[in-house]
């Protein structure tokens, strides 16, 4: 009898194992099926996109050749893993390094003939320069080239829209969503750290050097960044990008001065520290003058979050190490 029970137990175990194997195989099949569905969803074309100038742009298939007319669009495209597809960039592009190998298609004025010769499937234009290039962009459309005008983002939500728009147009919607999520998570992390700051510092951001010092006021990206890191923009009571009155800013006595022009001015901090009349300003007395990478804090692409972190480290080095 014991042998019979033992034999029965072995049979049951074997059947259970076979059932488990069958279940595992079914699960693998389902996962493969799901993966295929996700991939097909990722590259589902044609797509219709309403761009920043209310044009309905229909893209029939995944672009194999892309021309970008502004660095922010280029950085987004590379972040989506489409560096090989980029065949032309603006004269101002410098990141990533691979852009140096790409054909240049102009700066403020775009080279229409050059762009057409590259035979792109899509041209990524930008609302900030659309008014200067209306005729040229129409020429590209007339030549059968798809032109997508990306919005001129004025806040982080609009940056996310730009990334999602380019992701959709290039068949990389899922990757775009991942980039946006990473940016949101990183910003949330920075904001959480900033909440613990008890003594809010007063900050002046210089985007051009003396004698004509320009700074960001309210309704600018830089002002939003300073709010995010719990710092006070001493020019925040004025609108847009302003030429500052030095006497007024000296009276406001910034704790930190951030410069963004180190890419064309040698030793910007030294220049600020030796400005006449600024000797008694806290930032100068305590040598709290820091230059940050201009591209990271001005280009409306994925690196913008790095710019916020750089700004945070410049203003609160003891908190953001």
Residue pairs with C-beta under 8 A, 6 or more apart in sequence:
38 174
42 171
42 172
42 173
42 174
43 62
43 171
44 171
45 59
45 60
45 61
45 62
45 171
46 58
46 59
46 60
46 61
47 58
47 59
47 168
47 169
47 171
48 56
48 57
48 58
48 59
49 56
49 57
49 59
49 148
49 165
49 168
49 169
50 56
50 57
51 57
51 148
51 149
51 150
51 151
51 165
52 126
52 127
52 130
52 149
52 150
52 151
52 152
53 127
53 130
53 149
55 147
55 149
57 146
57 147
57 148
57 169
58 146
59 121
59 122
59 146
59 148
59 169
61 121
62 170
62 171
63 85
63 120
63 121
63 122
63 146
63 169
63 170
63 171
64 85
64 121
65 85
65 87
65 118
65 119
65 120
65 121
65 122
66 77
66 82
66 85
66 86
66 87
66 120
66 121
66 122
66 123
66 124
66 170
67 86
67 87
67 88
67 89
67 105
67 115
67 118
67 120
67 122
67 123
67 124
68 74
68 77
68 86
68 88
68 89
68 90
68 93
68 123
68 124
69 90
69 105
69 106
69 110
69 123
69 124
69 125
69 126
69 129
69 133
70 90
70 92
70 124
70 125
70 126
70 128
70 129
70 150
71 89
71 90
71 92
71 93
71 94
71 95
71 295
71 299
71 301
72 126
72 150
72 162
72 299
72 300
72 301
73 124
73 125
73 126
73 150
73 162
73 166
73 301
74 86
74 89
74 90
74 93
74 95
74 99
74 124
75 95
75 96
75 299
75 301
75 302
75 303
76 162
76 163
76 166
76 179
76 301
76 302
77 83
77 85
77 86
77 124
77 166
77 170
78 86
78 96
78 98
78 99
79 163
79 179
79 301
79 302
80 166
80 167
80 170
80 172
80 175
80 176
80 179
81 172
81 175
82 170
82 172
83 96
83 98
85 170
86 99
86 102
87 102
87 103
87 118
87 120
88 102
88 103
88 104
88 105
88 114
88 115
88 118
88 120
89 99
89 102
89 103
89 104
89 105
90 104
90 105
90 106
90 107
90 110
91 104
91 105
91 106
91 107
92 107
93 99
93 102
93 104
94 100
94 295
95 295
95 303
103 114
103 118
105 111
105 114
105 115
105 118
106 114
108 129
108 132
109 132
109 133
109 136
110 133
110 136
112 136
112 139
112 140
115 123
115 140
115 145
116 140
116 143
116 145
120 145
121 145
121 146
122 145
122 146
122 147
122 148
122 169
122 170
123 137
123 140
123 145
123 146
123 147
123 148
124 148
124 150
124 166
124 169
125 133
125 137
125 147
125 148
125 149
125 150
126 149
126 150
126 152
127 149
127 150
127 151
127 152
128 152
130 137
130 149
137 147
137 149
140 147
141 147
148 165
148 166
148 169
150 162
150 165
150 166
151 158
151 161
151 162
151 165
152 300
153 159
153 161
153 162
153 300
154 219
154 221
155 221
155 224
156 183
156 187
156 224
156 304
158 300
159 183
159 300
159 301
159 304
160 180
160 183
160 184
162 300
162 301
163 176
163 179
163 180
163 301
163 302
164 173
164 176
164 177
164 180
166 172
166 176
167 173
167 174
167 175
167 176
167 177
167 179
168 176
179 302
182 302
182 305
183 302
183 304
183 305
186 305
186 309
187 228
187 305
187 308
190 228
190 229
190 305
190 308
190 309
190 312
190 320
191 228
193 312
193 319
193 320
194 228
194 229
194 230
194 312
194 316
194 319
195 230
196 319
197 230
197 316
197 319
200 230
200 231
200 232
201 231
201 232
201 255
201 256
201 315
201 316
202 231
202 232
202 234
202 252
202 253
202 254
202 255
202 256
203 226
203 231
203 232
203 233
203 234
203 254
203 255
203 256
203 257
203 258
203 315
204 215
204 234
204 235
204 244
204 249
204 252
204 254
204 256
204 257
204 258
204 283
205 215
205 216
205 222
205 226
205 233
205 235
205 257
205 258
205 259
205 260
206 213
206 214
206 215
206 257
206 258
206 259
206 260
206 261
206 272
207 214
207 215
207 216
207 222
207 241
207 260
207 261
207 294
208 214
208 261
209 259
209 261
209 265
209 268
209 271
209 272
210 246
210 271
210 272
210 275
212 243
213 243
213 244
213 246
213 249
214 241
214 242
214 243
214 244
215 235
215 241
215 242
215 244
215 249
216 222
216 223
216 233
216 235
216 240
216 241
216 242
217 223
217 233
217 235
217 236
217 237
217 238
217 239
217 240
217 241
217 242
218 233
218 236
218 237
218 238
218 239
218 240
219 239
219 240
220 240
220 241
221 297
221 298
221 300
221 304
222 233
222 297
223 233
223 236
225 297
225 307
225 308
225 311
226 232
226 233
226 236
226 311
226 315
227 233
228 308
229 308
229 311
229 312
229 315
229 316
229 320
231 256
231 315
231 316
234 249
234 252
234 254
235 242
235 244
235 249
246 277
246 278
247 277
250 277
250 278
250 280
250 281
253 281
253 282
254 281
254 282
254 283
255 282
255 283
255 286
255 288
256 283
256 288
256 289
256 290
256 314
256 315
257 272
257 281
257 283
257 284
257 288
257 289
257 290
258 289
258 290
258 291
258 292
258 311
258 314
258 315
259 265
259 268
259 269
259 272
259 289
259 290
259 291
259 292
260 291
260 292
260 293
260 294
260 297
260 298
261 268
261 291
261 294
262 268
262 291
262 292
262 293
262 294
263 293
263 294
263 295
265 271
268 289
268 291
269 289
269 290
269 291
272 278
272 283
272 284
272 289
273 284
273 287
273 289
275 284
278 284
279 285
282 288
283 289
290 314
292 307
292 310
292 311
292 314
293 307
293 310
295 303
296 303
296 304
296 306
296 307
296 310
297 304
297 307
297 308
297 310
297 311
298 307
309 320
312 319
312 320
313 320
313 321
